[in-house]
Amino acid sequence: MQIKSLILFMPSIEGGGVEKNLIIISNYFAKKIKNIKLISAENRFRNSFNKKINFISPGSKFSKNKNKIFKYLICLFLLFKEYLRNKNILIFAFQANIYAIIFAKIFNIKIITRSNSSPSGWSKNPFKKILFRFFLPMADEIVVNAYDFKKQMDKEFNLKTKLIFNPLDRKKIAKLKNEQIKDNFFLDKKNFKILNAARLTNQKDHLTLLKAFKIVNKKIKSKLLIIGSGKNKTIIEHYIHKNNLHHSAKLIPFQKNPYKYMNVADLFVLTSKFEGLPNVLLEALSLKKFVISANCPTGPSEILLQGKAGYLFKMEDYKQLAKKILTHYKNKKKNKLMTNCGYLSLSRYDYKKNCEKYLNLILGYLENEY
């Protein structure tokens, strides 16, 4: 019998928090597991993965297609080809979980899935809810990354999910934070610098951030930098120019190293409508940056210790967000105690401890071959 192969399944790699966790966890696995493969329709992040990982992709012409369903189907075909080569496999799906579960059940393959965001954001559709209730329990394990997330998933879909926190690679952040910033927009010490880094989608709700900043910018000398790529780019740029904010608000594409910008920021703001456990808040706290976040399901309240380690505001309430930003501006020195509280709590997200939890889970299904 061929040695069991671990296949990581992530059809669309876009550069967000999910992808960061995929890279961190995969590269840790590569140190311990001999036969590991990654199936994705994306090539652009290939160099971020350990060379021991066999990266399986359809090629650049397919990765340019932005349709996620197309990418899912292409990757399922690649998964089928791998199955024909070696039927002794374990699937670990980071994305397209229902597709991967159906495939695994058809071919009687063990599958572990990792859910990435609160069902509050994707289970409102009645048909989707029925679909997930039927198929999710078929997975051999479902991993989630926050306490509230676990409660929601277990209750909503009658599951027994496994909680493993995101592994925070603080050494990498510390190494990259001092890289030089070539653009002077975010370097003026006279301005109060506000940072947001997120995919440009409805989920991340950048318009709430921009509406709040419009109020703030009239009262204090400030700059807003938004880092991200996505389908809402035109909407965001239009709002900036329509409201004459182009001198004080700027949008730049996804950055492989957002930490150099985070390191010089005075404040990090998250305006999401839903999350799982937003990695970007952990990264901001690791650099001792004050955080203001929407109190969305799930993760921010847990990370910010129910408001003891940063400010929380009501989702989509831009006026409340503006007040919170101005309150922090007036209380920067006092709020350092809150930031330190958050910084000290990051031990929960220890890199090695949580990577080991993932590894032990995987090895349990690889039948002690390692």
C-alpha positions in Angstrom: 0.0 0.0 0.0 1.2 3.5 -0.8 2.0 5.8 2.1 -1.0 8.0 3.0 -0.8 11.4 1.4 -2.1 14.6 3.1 -3.9 16.8 0.6 -4.6 20.4 1.5 -7.5 21.8 -0.5 -7.7 25.6 -1.0 -9.0 26.5 -4.5 -8.8 30.3 -4.3 -5.9 31.9 -2.5 -6.6 35.6 -2.3 -4.1 36.9 0.4 -6.4 37.3 3.4 -6.3 35.9 6.9 -7.4 32.5 5.9 -4.5 32.3 3.4 -2.0 33.4 6.1 -3.2 30.6 8.3 -3.0 28.1 5.4 0.6 29.2 4.8 1.6 29.0 8.4 0.0 25.7 9.1 1.1 24.1 5.8 4.7 25.1 6.3 4.7 23.7 9.8 3.3 20.4 8.5 6.1 20.3 5.9 8.6 20.0 8.7 6.9 16.8 10.1 5.0 15.1 7.2 6.7 13.5 4.3 3.9 13.3 1.7 2.0 16.6 1.5 0.3 18.2 -1.4 -1.6 21.5 -1.9 -4.3 21.8 -4.5 -5.2 25.4 -5.6 -6.2 27.3 -8.7 -3.9 30.1 -7.7 -0.2 30.3 -8.5 0.8 33.8 -7.3 1.5 32.7 -3.6 3.4 29.6 -4.6 6.7 30.9 -3.3 5.2 31.4 0.2 5.0 27.7 0.7 7.7 25.3 1.8 9.4 23.6 -1.2 8.7 20.2 0.3 4.9 20.8 -0.4 3.9 19.5 -3.8 1.9 22.4 -5.2 -0.7 21.2 -7.7 -2.3 23.9 -9.9 -3.9 24.0 -13.3 -1.7 26.8 -14.5 -1.7 30.6 -14.7 -4.4 30.8 -17.4 -6.9 29.2 -15.0 -5.9 31.3 -12.0 -6.8 34.5 -13.8 -10.5 33.4 -13.9 -12.1 35.2 -11.0 -15.2 32.9 -10.7 -14.8 30.9 -7.5 -17.2 28.1 -8.5 -15.0 27.6 -11.6 -11.9 27.4 -9.4 -13.7 24.9 -7.0 -14.6 22.6 -9.9 -11.2 22.7 -11.5 -9.6 21.8 -8.1 -12.1 19.0 -7.6 -10.9 17.6 -10.9 -7.3 17.9 -9.8 -8.2 16.2 -6.5 -9.8 13.3 -8.5 -6.6 12.9 -10.5 -4.6 12.7 -7.3 -7.1 10.1 -5.9 -6.6 8.0 -9.0 -2.8 8.1 -8.4 -3.1 7.2 -4.7 -6.4 6.2 -3.0 -4.7 6.3 0.4 -5.2 10.0 1.1 -6.5 12.4 3.8 -8.1 15.7 2.8 -7.8 18.8 4.8 -10.1 21.5 3.3 -9.5 25.2 4.1 -12.2 26.3 1.6 -15.1 25.0 -0.5 -15.8 22.7 2.4 -19.2 21.3 1.2 -17.7 20.5 -2.3 -14.8 18.7 -0.6 -17.0 16.8 1.8 -19.3 15.5 -1.0 -16.2 14.4 -2.9 -14.8 12.6 0.2 -18.0 10.8 1.0 -18.4 9.6 -2.6 -14.9 8.1 -2.6 -15.0 7.0 1.1 -12.0 9.3 2.1 -11.4 10.8 5.5 -11.8 14.6 5.5 -11.0 17.4 8.0 -12.4 20.9 7.3 -11.6 24.3 8.7 -14.4 26.8 8.9 -13.2 30.4 8.5 -16.1 32.7 9.2 -19.2 32.9 11.5 -22.4 31.4 10.1 -24.0 34.7 10.8 -22.5 35.9 7.5 -23.4 33.0 5.2 -26.3 30.9 6.7 -29.2 33.4 6.2 -30.2 31.7 2.9 -32.7 28.9 3.9 -31.5 26.6 1.1 -27.8 27.1 2.1 -28.7 26.4 5.7 -30.4 23.1 4.8 -27.4 22.2 2.6 -24.9 22.9 5.4 -27.0 21.1 8.0 -27.0 18.0 5.8 -23.4 17.9 4.7 -21.3 19.5 7.5 -21.9 16.6 9.9 -20.4 14.2 7.3 -16.9 15.7 7.8 -14.7 13.6 10.1 -13.5 16.7 11.9 -14.5 20.4 11.7 -12.0 22.9 13.1 -13.0 26.4 14.2 -10.8 29.2 15.7 -12.9 31.1 18.3 -15.1 30.2 21.3 -18.2 32.1 20.0 -17.6 30.6 16.6 -17.7 27.1 18.1 -20.9 27.8 20.0 -22.6 29.1 16.8 -21.5 26.2 14.6 -22.3 23.5 17.2 -25.8 25.0 17.9 -26.7 26.0 14.3 -25.6 22.7 12.6 -25.7 20.2 15.5 -22.0 19.6 15.4 -19.1 18.9 17.8 -16.4 21.2 16.3 -12.8 21.3 17.5 -11.4 24.6 18.7 -7.9 25.5 17.6 -6.8 29.1 17.8 -4.9 30.8 14.9 -1.1 30.4 15.2 0.4 33.8 15.4 3.8 34.0 13.8 5.2 36.9 15.9 8.8 36.3 14.8 7.9 37.0 11.2 5.9 40.1 12.1 8.9 41.4 14.1 11.2 40.7 11.3 9.2 42.5 8.6 7.8 45.5 10.6 10.9 47.7 10.0 11.0 47.3 6.3 11.2 50.7 4.6 8.0 52.4 3.4 8.7 54.2 0.1 5.4 56.1 -0.1 5.4 59.2 2.2 1.6 59.3 2.5 1.5 57.4 5.8 4.8 58.7 7.3 3.9 62.3 8.3 4.2 62.5 12.1 1.8 65.5 12.3 -1.1 63.3 11.2 -3.0 60.8 13.3 -2.6 57.7 11.2 -5.5 55.1 10.9 -5.0 51.8 9.2 -7.3 49.1 7.8 -6.2 46.0 6.0 -8.8 43.7 4.5 -10.2 42.3 1.3 -12.4 44.9 -0.5 -15.7 43.1 -0.1 -19.1 43.8 1.4 -18.2 41.7 4.4 -15.4 44.1 5.4 -17.7 47.1 5.2 -15.2 49.8 4.2 -18.0 52.4 3.6 -18.7 52.5 7.4 -15.0 53.2 7.9 -14.9 55.9 5.3 -18.1 57.6 6.6 -16.5 57.6 10.1 -13.2 59.0 8.8 -15.1 61.8 7.0 -16.3 63.0 10.4 -12.9 62.5 12.1 -11.0 64.2 9.3 -13.0 67.4 9.9 -11.9 67.5 13.5 -8.3 66.3 13.6 -5.4 66.2 11.2 -5.5 62.6 10.1 -4.7 60.1 7.4 -6.5 56.8 6.5 -4.7 54.0 4.7 -6.7 51.1 3.4 -4.7 48.0 2.2 -6.6 45.5 0.2 -7.8 44.2 -3.2 -11.2 43.0 -4.3 -14.4 43.6 -6.1 -15.3 46.8 -4.2 -12.3 48.8 -5.2 -14.2 51.1 -7.5 -16.9 51.8 -4.9 -14.3 52.7 -2.3 -12.3 54.9 -4.7 -15.5 56.6 -5.8 -16.5 57.5 -2.2 -13.0 58.9 -1.5 -13.1 61.2 -4.5 -16.8 62.1 -4.3 -16.3 63.3 -0.7 -13.0 65.1 -1.4 -11.0 62.8 0.8 -8.3 61.9 -1.7 -5.7 64.1 0.1 -6.2 62.3 3.4 -7.5 58.8 2.5 -5.7 56.3 0.3 -6.3 52.8 -1.0 -3.4 50.6 -1.9 -3.4 47.0 -3.2 -2.8 43.9 -1.1 0.7 43.9 0.4 2.8 40.9 1.2 4.2 42.9 4.1 1.4 45.0 5.8 3.4 45.1 9.0 5.6 48.0 8.0 2.5 50.1 7.7 1.0 48.7 10.8 4.2 49.5 12.7 3.8 53.3 12.0 0.0 53.5 12.4 -1.5 55.1 15.5 -4.7 53.1 15.3 -6.0 50.0 13.6 -9.7 49.8 12.7 -11.7 46.7 11.6 -15.3 47.3 10.3 -16.3 43.8 9.3 -19.9 42.5 9.4 -18.8 39.0 10.3 -15.5 37.2 10.9 -14.2 33.9 12.3 -11.1 35.0 14.3 -9.6 38.0 12.5 -5.9 37.5 12.2 -5.3 41.1 11.5 -6.4 42.1 15.0 -3.8 39.7 16.5 -1.1 41.2 14.3 -2.0 44.7 15.3 -1.9 43.8 19.0 1.4 42.0 18.5 2.8 45.4 17.4 1.2 47.1 20.4 -1.3 49.1 18.3 -4.6 50.3 19.7 -7.5 48.5 18.0 -11.1 49.6 17.4 -13.3 46.9 15.9 -16.9 46.3 15.0 -18.5 44.0 17.6 -19.3 41.5 14.9 -19.7 37.7 15.1 -17.2 36.2 15.8 -13.7 36.9 17.2 -13.2 40.7 17.9 -14.9 40.7 21.3 -12.9 37.6 22.2 -9.6 39.0 21.1 -10.2 42.4 22.7 -11.3 40.8 26.0 -14.9 42.2 25.7 -13.6 45.7 25.4 -10.8 45.6 28.0 -8.0 45.5 25.3 -9.6 47.9 22.7 -12.8 49.6 21.7 -15.8 47.8 20.2 -18.5 49.6 18.3 -21.9 48.5 16.9 -21.7 47.1 13.4 -22.3 49.6 10.6 -22.7 52.5 13.1 -20.2 55.0 11.6 -21.2 57.8 14.0 -20.3 55.6 17.0 -17.0 54.6 15.3 -16.1 58.2 14.7 -16.7 59.0 18.4 -14.6 56.0 19.4 -11.7 57.2 17.1 -11.8 60.7 18.5 -12.1 59.3 22.1 -8.9 57.3 21.5 -7.2 60.3 20.0 -7.8 62.3 23.2 -6.8 59.4 25.4 -3.8 57.9 23.6 -1.5 57.7 26.6 -4.2 56.3 28.9 -5.2 53.7 26.3 -1.7 52.2 26.3 -2.8 50.2 29.3 -5.6 48.6 27.2 -3.1 47.9 24.4 -0.7 46.2 26.8 -3.5 44.1 28.2 -4.3 42.9 24.7 -0.6 42.3 24.0 -0.2 40.1 27.1 -3.2 38.0 26.2 -1.7 36.9 22.9 -0.1 33.8 24.5 -3.4 32.1 23.6 -2.4 32.3 20.0 1.1 30.9 20.4 2.6 29.8 17.1 4.1 26.5 18.2 1.3 25.5 20.6 -1.5 25.9 18.0 0.5 24.5 15.1 1.2 21.4 17.2 -2.6 21.0 17.9 -3.2 21.0 14.1 -0.3 18.6 13.6 -1.6 16.2 16.2 -5.0 16.2 14.7 -3.7 15.4 11.3 -1.3 12.7 12.5 -4.2 11.0 14.3 -5.8 10.4 10.9 -2.6 9.4 9.1 -2.6 6.2 11.1 0.7 6.7 12.8 2.6 6.5 9.6 4.8 9.3 10.8 
